[in-house]
Amino acid sequence: MLEKKVKEIIEPDLKKKNIKIINIEYIKESNQNILRITIDTDNIDTCVTATNIINPILDEYDLIDEQYNLEVSSKGIGDEK
């Protein structure tokens, strides 16, 4: 499964910055492919840091053939699990 492979390749580098992955999903929304990665944070700067870590890794491994958008977001306030 794509989500599992993405997690395997990005998680070690995110852990170095104490960024925890909550969920990864690859979906089609409004005719766009989206790789949505939700992390455990309430800080936008952490989302930017995570994006800057994830992008080059995904480019290197080239796991997704079609065009897609990467979305890195927080789990959201009140979404405690």
Secondary structure by P-SEA (a helix, b strand, c coil): caaaaaaaacaaaaaaacccccbbbbbbccccccbbbbcccccaaaaaaaaaaaaaaaaaacccccbbbbbbbcccccccc
